[in-house]
């Protein structure tokens, strides 16, 4: 409540004092601030990281009726407010397509990796251990429980390294395991993440199929690709187009530890094919899925607002 009420009030006062040429707001609770700034004659951009109404539908702590009602109210609120803004920056093409119906000045700026930031392919060890890395938020909806359970089913000597803040339920799940082949390495900075990826044979990102995930583009997928790692990802149509379309990964049922374990064993036991998948993914990032492409789009978008 403090964030929604007091923090937004402070943000508004700071924004007015700044007297900026463009205001770019990233959080849904700042939409009312954007509306106030528009009334003052300011240029305002809203940044839609997620499809918020769909995201609400995936909240496990809400009952089905609450999710439906809240999702529809948020969709109506978005439509009434976001049409007033000077532009909408969207994290994916699917979110852009939604906002285009309410604001013609909507553009997708994809969260692609910076070229070279995580690539340490030249430093890879030829005899590296068959580590599979899972980097980022560990929540049940992101499939971390199924991934941990998959490592009791692998027939290879693959190990899982979990990088990020470790919730209690993850520690409990690791404690239940029969095989001791999962390690939680904790929070890592970007340099340490690059080292982790350089000493892994694959990266895994197996979100469960909530409405907000089906057309999402998790940055971890592209970061694994940029590091030259084959990706084990969820079998969603969009993800399949990216991973299998570029021959840089394997798509699996994210709710099946058995399917995840099978993909892990395949990558570990087919090192030459896995290496080629990694090279294919790196090439795709260099050509398409990189920040230098998106940066130009963002700067052109700002220029169009200022003109």
N, C-alpha and C positions, 0 to 999 in steps of 0.2 A: 504493500500500500504506500510505503514511503517513496518507492521508486515511481509509482504511477502518479502520485499527487505532488509531493514536495520536490522530487528531482526534476520532474517535467516543468514545474514552475520556475526553478532555478535555470533550467536550460533556456526557457523563453526569455528571461531577463538577460542572460548572457548573449543570446542570439541578437536581441535588439541592440545591445551595446556594441556588438561587433560591426553592425551595419555592413554586412557582407554583400557581395554582388550576387552570389548564389548560395542557398542553404540546401544542404544534402542531408536528409534525415534517414537514419538506418533502422529505427525501432518503431514497431506499431504503436506503442504508447505515445510516440511523439507526433502522430498524425494530427491531433488537435492543435499542437504547437504550429505545425505547418499551415493549418487553416488560419490561425491567428496572424502568422507572418504574411500570408497572402492578403489579408485584410489591410495590412500596413503597406501593401504595394510591393512586397519582396518577391523575388524569383525563388521558387521552392521545388526541390526534387525529392521524391520519396523513393527509397531503395527497398525493393521487395526481395528479401533473401529467400523467403519461403512463400508457398501458397498457404496463407494463414488459415482460411476456412478448412482446407484439407488437412492441415496440420492438427487442428482441433479434433478432427474425426479420429485421429490416431492416439489421442490421450487416454491412457489406460485408467487414469484415476477418475474419469468422468463416466457416468452411466450413459447408455445409448441415447436416451431422450435428451439429456443435457447436451451431449455432443452435437446432436442434430440441430437443436434450437440455437445454441451458441454459434455454430458454424454458419447458419443462415443469417443470423443477426450481424455477424462480422462481415459476411459477403455484402450485405446491404449497406453497411457502414462504409466499407471500402469503396463501393460504387458511388456513394453520395459525396465522399470527401476527395477521393483521388482524381476525380475528373476536374477538380479545381486547381490542381497543381500544374506547374509548367512542364513537368516531365516525370516519367517513372523509369527508374533503372531496375532491371529485373535480372535475377541470378541465372535464369535458364530460358531457353526459347519458349517452353510451354507456359511459364509464368508471364512472359512478354505477350504471348498470344491472348492470354486472359485479360491483361490490362489494356491491350489495344482496343478492346471493345468499350472501354470506359474513358480512355485517354489516348488520343492518337499519337502523342509524343512519348511513346514507350519504346525502350531499346533493351536488348539483352546484353549485359556485360558479364560474361562467364568467368567464374573463379578458377581460371587455369593457372598452372604453375609458372614461375619465372624460370626462363631457360637457364640451365646450368646450376641452379641453386641446390638441387638435391642429387645431381648426377655425379657419382664418383666411380663410374664404371671402370676407369683405368686403375683404380685401387682395389678392385675386387680380388679376393684370394682364390686361386685355382682350387684349393682344397678346403674351401669354406664349408662350415657345417650347414646341413639342410634346415636352416631357420626360415620360418614363415613369420612375417611381421604383420601385426595388427596395430595401426597407429591412429590415435584419435579418441573421441568420446566413446566410453564404454557404457552403453545403456542397453536394456533388454530389447528395445525396438530396433536397435542396430545389430542385433543378432549375435552378440558376444557370447551368450550362454551356449548357443548351438555350436559356435566355433570351438569353445573350450571342450565341449563334450565330444566333438569330432576327433580330438587328439587322444581319446581313449580307444578310438576305432581304427586309427591309422596302422598300416602294416609296415610302413617304412620307419626310419629313425628320425623323422621330421620332428622339429621342436617349434613351439609357438612362443613368440616374444610379444607381449602386450605393452605398448607404450602409451602412457597417458595416466590421468588420475584414476586410481583403482577404487571403485565403490565397494561397499561391504559385501554385496551379493556376489561380486566377481571373486573376491577372496574366498568366500564360502564355497563357490562352485569349484575353484581350484583345489580346495581342501578335500572335496569329494572324489577327486580323480584317482583312478587306479594306477595309471602311468604317470611318472614324474617328468613330463615333457612340456610343461607350460611354465613360463617365467614372466612375472609382472615386473617390468623394468622401471615403472613409474614415469613421471613427467620428464620429457627430454626437450632440450632446446633444438633449434633448427640444425645446428652443426651435428649434434648427437643423433638426430633423426636421419641425417644423411649417412652417418656412419652405420647406423642400424640397417638401413636399406642396402648399403653397399655390402653388408655381410649377411644378406638374406637371399633366398632363392625365389621367393614370391611374396606378394603382398595380398592381403585378404580384406575385402569390404563386402560383407553379405548382409545388407540391411533387410529386415523383414518387410513384407509387402503391405505397409500401411498406405493410405491414399496419397500422402505427401511424398512417399518414396518412389513411386512407380515412374515418375518422370523427373526425378531429381538427378543432379549431376555432382556426386560427392567429390570434393577436391582431392580426397585421398586416392581415388581411382587414378586421376591424372598425375598425381605426385608419384605413385608407384610406377606408372608408365614412364615418367620423365627420368626416374632413377634406373630405368632399364630392367624393371622387374615384370614378369608375367603376373597378371591379376586374376585372382579367383573372386568372382563377383556374382551378385544376384541375377537370376534369370528373368530380368525384366526386359521387355522389348527394346527400350531405348539403350539399356546397358549392353544388351546382346549386339545391337547394331555397332556400338563403339568397340567392344572387346573382341567379339568374334568377327565383326566387319573388318577390323584392322589386324586380325590374327594375332592378338596380343594377350589373350586370356581365355579362361574357361568359365562359363556361366553355369551355376548350380541352383538347385532349390535351397534357398537360405534357411528354410525351416527344418532341413534334413541334415543332421550330423553325419549320416551315412554318405550322403552325396558330397558333402564338404570333404570328408575324409578321403573319398575316392579321388577327388580332384587333387588334393594335396599329394597323395601317393603317386599320381600320374606325373605331376610336376617334378617330384623328387627322383623318380625312376626313369625319367626321360630328360636328362640334363641338356642335351643338344637342342631338343625341340623347345624346352623352356627358355634356353638362352636366345633362340631365334625369336620367340614370342616377345621377350624383353626388348630385343633390338627393334622389332616391329612397332612396339608401343612407343619407344623413344623417338623413332622416326615420325610417328603420327603427332607426337607432341611438338617436335621441331617444326613440322609443317602446318599444323592446324591448332592444336590444343595448347596454346601458350599465351602468356600475359601480354607479350609485345603486340599481338594482334588485337586483343581486347582493349589495351591501353589507348591505341589509336582511335578506336570507336568511342571510348569515353571522352577523350579530349575533343573530338569532333562534335559530340553531343553537347558538351559544355559551350563550345564555340557557337553552336547554333542557338543556344539559349541567350547568350550575350549579344548576339547580332539581332 
